[in-house]
């Protein structure tokens, strides 16, 4: 059948699914803003452009931006339609507005939406961290309501919604729950696996090996949403208690989620300057973004891997760390607790407990070699629940086949 993917940064979360469907013999195409090739997929680009003279205004700016993207995506879809392309199935990430007008271009096509996050004034990321409270009062609810508008239209018009985790599903309005299924994006657990002989070479020439007292922290960007402030504040006590420990911090200086740092600074700069005078800087290594193979080596040499997060979308890196057999020390927040049970397949600490985090990491380093059962359980969880080829992709194809009434 003809299958169209819609994602501004295609392939995004569809980097495995789209090529698999193309390899199965379907006519798979995509519309996107940026061109990132995917095997077997023909891509048509679009360019969102605001109307001449347009000025963003208050709350309307958020929704306007999504409408502008939706119009541009619809124009690209219209070009495909005018060229004779009529997809039976459209699979979209609606988060930026691109899926707003799919059903207007192709009313008879089935629409499947990948739903990442529904914003709430309570019980999620907003207001979770008292150190960074943001705005309060009605203005917060108004802003979140506007942020959710495009997603609500997707929930209304879609035939099926896919959510990666049960917690993400629980954030969505009850009225739409019957249209939802849970499918995690998938982890290539054959590639992301323990390697007892792994070694990682740092820019200064330091070589770290599996079994060494290595603490690792990974985030796309070093920022509060992923607990960077809590982790950095734990370093003085940790490094004092564990004089041989080395710390590897993977991540860039930008912002993925939440507010930017004040006064043109970076969160990394702010949090690191807060503690650097109280640590041996030679044992703390900021390595920035890494090529994927090097990133895997970091996980494979880790004795204790830190993953902290607000109640928000769970990072792939959390489950990749588990797949690599890391001893995960994570925050006792709902997205992590869905996969990690304290003392069984990881260690959980309160998100805000700096001293508790330092103590937990020290205990893991001091007892390394005695946690093989916990590490094995972490990997077993990732393989059983999130394996790409044996769990995620087969479930995706089964669910899509049921929707379409034919093999997908």
N, C-alpha and C positions, 0 to 999 in steps of 0.2 A: 504493500500500500504506500501511499504518499504521506510522509510524515514531516512536519515542519517544526523546528525548534526556534523559540524566540527568547533571546537573552542578550542584553546589551554587550556583555563581555564573553560571548560564546567562545568555547564550550562551557566554561564555568563548571557548575555542578553536573553538567551533562557530558563531561569529557570522556566518560566510559560508555554511557548509555548510547549516545548518538552513533559512534563508530560501530558498536555491536549491532544496532538495528540496520545500519548501512550494510554491514557484512552479511546480514541475514537476507539481503536481497531487496530491502525496501528502498524507495526513492526518498532519500533523506536530504533535506535542505535546512538552512538556517538564515535568520535575519539578525544582524548584530551591528553595533557601532564600530567595534574594533575587529580586525581580521586576525584570528588565531586559527590556523588550519586544524581540521579534524579529519582523519582518514575516511574517505568515502562520502564526505558531506560537502555539498555546494553551498557557498555562503554569499548572501546578498547584503551589502552594507547600507546603512542609512545614517543620516546626519541630522540630529535634532537642532533646529535653529529657531529661536524665539522670533516672533513677528518684529518687523522693523519698528523701532521706537519703543519697544516693550520695556517697561520698568517693573521689576519685581516689587510687590507691595505686601508687606506684613504676612499674615497667615496664608494669604492666597499664593504666595511665591512657591510654597512647597507643592501644592496641588498643580499650579500652573506648570511647573517643571515636568511633572509626570504626564500631564496632558500633552505638552510639547513633544515629549519622547513618544507617547502613544500615537500621536498624529504622524510622526516621522516613520515609526514602525509600520503603521497602517498603510502609508504611501508605498513603502517597500513591498508589503504584502500585496497591495493592489497591482504593482508592477508584475509580480509573479502570477497573479490571477489573470491579468490581461494577456500574459504570455501563455496561458492555458494550464497553469499549475493550480490544481484544486486538491489540497490535502484532505484526507479523511480524518487526520489526527494532528492537532497542534499541541505541543508541549512547551510551556512557557514558565519563566520566572517573572512574576508580575510586580516585583518589588519596586521597580523604577517607573512603572507606568506603561511598559511596552505592550502589555496584554489587554489594555483598556478596550480596544476596538477590534479585537480578533473576530468576534462574532458578527460584527457589522460587515467585515470583508467576506467571511465565510460562515454564514449562519448555520449551515448543516454540518460543519466540522465539529468533531468532539474536541473539547478543550480540557487539557490537564494542566494544572498549575502547581508548581513547587512553592510551598508556603513556608517561608523561613521564620518570620517573627511578626506577632501582632502586639502592638504597643499597648501598655496598660499603665494607669496612674498608680496602681498598687500591685504588689506581688511580682514585679519584674525588675528591670534594670533601673527604672525611674524611681528616685528617692531611696535606693538601696544603700548608698554610701553616704553617711552623714558628713564626711569630709568634703564631698563635692555635691551639695544638694541641688544645685541648679535653681530654676525658678519654682515658686510655689504658688498655690492658690489656683483659681480657675484658668489662668493662662497656661498652666501645664496641661490640663485636660483638653483645652482647646487645641493646643499644638499637637498633641497625640492623636486627637480625633481627625485632624487634617492629614497627619502622616498615614493614618490607616485607610483613608478614603479609597485609594487605588486598590488596596488589598481587599477591601470590602466588595468592590465591584467585581474583582476576580472571583471571590467566594460566591457571589450571586450568579455570575454567568458561566462559571466552569461546570464541567460535567463530573470532574473528579479532582480532588486535591491531595497532594502528596506532602506529608510532613516528615522530617527526618527522625524526630524523637517523640516519645509520649508526652514529655513536658511541653514541647513546642505545640503539640496538638492541644494540650489542656489550656493554653493561652487563648485559643480561638473561640469565638462565640458558640454557645451550645447549639444554636439553631442550624449551624452548618456541619456539625459533627458527623451526621450520616453520610456526608459526601467525602469524608477524609479517610485516608489509609496511611499507615506509618511505614516508611522505607528509608533507612539511613543511606546516605550517598554511597557508602561502600569503601572499605579499606583493602588495599592489595596486601593481604596478610602473607602471601607467598614472598613478596619482596620485602615487606616490613616485618622482620623477624629477629629474634635474638642471634647474636654472633659473638661467641665467647672469645674469639681472637681479634675482635674489632679494635682499631686504633684510630685516634683522631689527632691530627697535627694542627696546632694553632698557629696564627700568623707570626708569633714570636719564636716559633720553633719548638715549643713545648709539645711533647707527645704524651697523650693520655690513652690508657688502655682499659678495656673492660676489667673490672675488679678494682680499679683505683677509686679513691674517695672523691668522686666527681658528682657535683650537683648541677643539674641542667634546668634551664627555664627557656621556654619557646613561646613567642607570640609574634604575630605579623608585625605589630608595632608595640613598643614598650609604653604602656598606658594604664590608667586606673581600671578600665573595664576588665582587664586580665590580671589585676592584682599586683601590678609592678611596684606600687608604693609599699604594699605589705611585704612583698618578697625582699625588696632592697633593705627595708628596715630590719629584716631578720638577719642580715648578713653579719653585722658586728658580733652578735652573740654566737652565731653559728661558727664563724671562722675562729673566734677565740676558743671555743670548746673543741674544735676539730682542726688542729694546726696544720694538718697535711691536706686539708680539703682544697679542691679547685672548683671554681664556679664558672660555668659556661652559659652565657646569655645570648640567645639567638633572637634577633628582631631589629626592626628599623626604628627610626626616630620620629616617625609621623604619627598620624591618628587614624585608626580605622573606625572607632566608635566613640561617641561622646564628644565632649567639648575639647577644643585645642588647648594647649597649655597657655597661660597668660603671658602677655608682653613679648610675644614672638619667640619665646623659649620653647624647649621640648620637655615633655614629661620625663624622659630619660635624664636629661640634664638636671632638672629640679630634684628628682628623687636620689640620683647618684651623688649630687653635691651635698645632700643632707647627711650621707653616711660615709663618704669616701675618706674623711680624715680619721675614721675609727676602724678602718679595715686595711689589710695588706693588699694594696691595689695590684700587686703582681699575681695575686691568686684569683682575681676577678677578671674574666675575659669577655668583652663585648665583641661579638663576631659579626654583627649585622645580619643581613639576609645571606643564606647559603644555598648553593646548588643542592638539588634534592639528595643526591648521593652523599654529600658531606653532612647534610642534616640528619640522614639516617645513621651515619657513623656517630654523631653526637648522641642520639638516642641509645645506640648500642653500647656506648661506653659509660652510660649514666648509671650511677649507683642510687641516686635519688632524683626523680624528675618532678618538678613543681608545676602544678596546673591549678591556677586560681581564676575564678570568673564570677562576675556578677550573675544574677539570674538572667541569662541571655543565651544566645545561640551557642551551642557547644562547638568548640574548635575541632577540626579534624586531628590536630596534633595531639589532643588528649587520647583519642582512641588509637592513633598511630603509636604513641608511647606505650600504651598497653599491649598492642600487637608486637612491639619490639621487646616485650618482656621487662619493661621498666618497673621499678617500684615507684608507683605514682603517689605523690603526696599532694592531695587535692583539697579544694575548699568544700566545706559542708554546705553546698548550695544545690538546689534541685537538679539542674542539668548534669552535675557531676554525680550526684547520688543515684541517678537513674542507672548508671553503669558501674559505680564503685561502691562496694560495701566495706566499711572500715574493718581492717584486720583480716579480711578474706582475700581481696584482690587489689588492695591499696590501703593507704592511710588517709584519713580525713581529719581536717582541722577547721576550726571556725575561720571564716574568711578574714576577719579583722584581728585575729590573735597572733600578733607578731612574735611574742615570746613562745607561744605554743607551736608556731611553725618552725622556729629555730630549733626548739627542743625535739620536735618530731624528725626533722632532717638529721640532726645529730645522732639520734637513736638509730636511724636507718643506716647512716654511715658507719657507726660503731658496730653494728650487727651484720654488716654486709657479708654475704656468703651464707647467712642463715635464713634468708628470705626466699629461697628458691621456690618453695610451694606457693607463696603469695605471687611471685612473678609469673609462675606458670598459670596460676588462676587468672591473672590479668590478661595474659595472651589468650587463654581459652575463652574468656568473655568476648574479646574482640573478634576472634575467629568464629565463634558460634553465632554472634548477633550481628556482625558488621562485615563479614567477609564479602569482598566484591563479587567474585565469580561464582561462589557457591550459595550466597544468600541474597545480596542486594540485586544483582542483575536478573537472576531467575525470578525473584519476586516482582520486580518491575515488569518483566515481560508477561508474567502470569496476570497481574492486575490489568495491564493494558489490553491483553488478549480478552479478558472478561468484559472489559468496557466495549471493545470493538466487535466482540462476537466472532473473532477470527484470530489465528495465530499472529503474534507480533514478534 
